[in-house]
Amino acid sequence: MPKYVIERNIDDAGQLTAADLQGISQKSCGVISELGPGVQWLESYVTDNKVYCVYIAPDEGVLRKHGEMGGFPVDAVNEVRNIIDPSTAE
């Protein structure tokens, strides 16, 4: 199953409280359960004005549907082609 990185532009995302993040996470998990077993949220990275979410999903379309159903912006969806880290240099 492909892995994707979703870019979400959210003004002041870095200022979201723990309660805000919990609510967003609960909403996302609820939508995923409605979409079925083909979608898995791995993690998200919150920066000042963006959130980068890593998902495993059958295709980009289901991730855009997740955003629509949850009211989450989906500014870009990029399929991960390779993963590198310091061990790649060895």
Sequence and secondary structure as in RCSB ss.txt:
>XXXX:A:sequence
MPKYVIERNIDDAGQLTAADLQGISQKSCGVISELGPGVQWLESYVTDNKVYCVYIAPDEGVLRKHGEMGGFPVD
AVNEVRNIIDPSTAE
>XXXX:A:secstr
  EEEEEEE TTGGG  HHHHHHHHHHHHHHHHHH TT EEEEEEE SSEEEEEEE S HHHHHHHHHHHT    
EEEE      GGGG 
